[in-house]
Amino acid sequence: MSGTYTVVRTLGRSDAAHDILEELPEWFGIDRFTHEYVDAAARFPNYVAVATEDPGVDGGAIPADDVLGVLLLDQRYPTSAEVHLLAVRRKHHRAGIGRSLMARVEEDLRAQGVRLLSVKTLGPSAYDPGFDQTRAFYRACGFHPVEEFPDLWADDPCLLMVKAL
């Protein structure tokens, strides 16, 4: 595959969320949380990066339904929303898919008059190199840390990050 993809807004891609989360146990390896994300994919708007058709070397078409990444959006108020989940297949990390998903979400939210976008992730007081990369990604996308909550999640500190749209 040439790496071409398009980002679409859809609903109910629990299958894609499940498949991608299964590939990333170092981030999503707790079954209870994986099930919660899969259930959330059935309820929340889904933004998915879908591989586009590629004529391939022999001229044969490669199916266009391979989901490369997924973002679940939770919007509880008219002027704010939360990135509930953002996950990209491991072999497509660092290829711009996460940024493309974020850009499409932000474009849609701005068009609706949404002013703030937030995300919660593992706080820096719990050392984890994978989540160091996650926080760096969100910072690079314009999010700012607001507060680390040591007790919001049962066993891990939660960092709230926010971006003005």
Disulfide bonds with the S-S distance in Angstrom:
none
